Amino acid sequence: MPKGYVQGLKNRKEPWEERDIVDVWFTNRVENAASYATRSEAEAECLFLERWRVKIPTATGHKHTCTDFTVEERATGQFVLFCEAPFVVRGEALVN
């Protein structure tokens, strides 16, 4: 399965009934991933994402729950998050 690097995430504020939803954007390029200054900060974010049970649509129209978010050191002092899932890859973009 393709690796999806977390490019960004945001809690929804409105409407009120969606305030507990977190939107996550993925990329297949490690250089476009959001980075964290320490491994412990990145690992804490992985736990956050696991708790929110991030779901993506698959090519067959089903929902897949992303699990096993992992930390990877991109460069010194740059830690990124990824998970492996059935992302639909188009060029350099992950469609989710």
JOJOUR-V331572 format. One record per helix or strand of 3 or more residues. SS is the DSSP state (~ for helix, > for strand). FROM is the first residue (numbers start at 1). TO is the last residue. Records with the same first field share a line. If there is no record, write none. Layout:
SS = FROM-TO ; FROM-TO
This chain:
> = 2-11 ; 22-27 ; 55-57 ; 63-65 ; 70-75 ; 78-85 ; 88-90 ; 93-95
~ = 16-18 ; 30-32 ; 39-52
